[in-house]
Amino acid sequence: MATNRLKIKKAADYLKVIAHPTRLEIIHLLDGKRTLTVSQICTKLEIEQSLVSHHLASMRNKGVLKADRDGINISYSILDPKVMEIIQVAMNSKTIKQ
């Protein structure tokens, strides 16, 4: 019973961390095994670097994204592509289509 509650809590935390429009946009940019740097994401979304970095750190800490350092650049990619399935289910919901 306690194991099930722990899984439910972890699932809720995972869903919370992606449940933000900017974070969903970032994940969408990284879809298809893409890897982008912070500055590339900032440019594409036209958002300040500090804000993008905050969102990236949150998603990295919860296991949504992974970060790879190459010198001074950090590139981000989706850790588990199934996150896109979760997002697609939500976006294709009948309540959203209305």
C-alpha positions, 0 to 999 in steps of 0.5 A: 500500500505504501509503495503505491502511494509513493508511486502516486506521489512521484507521478503527481510531482512529475505531472506538476513539473511539466504542467506549465505553458513555458515548460510544455513549449520547451519540451515541444522544442526538444521533441524528436531527440533534439538537443538544444542549448539554453541560448537556443531555447531562449532565442526560439521562445523569445524568453529571458535566459534566467527564466528558461534556466529556471524551468530547465533546472526544475525539469532536470531535477524531476527527471524530465530532461537531461543536461550535457555539458560541452565546455561552457555550453549546456545542452538539454534533451528529453530524458524519457520520450514518453513525456511526449505521449503524456502531453499528446494525450492531454492536448488531444483531450475532448475538453481541450479541443472545444 
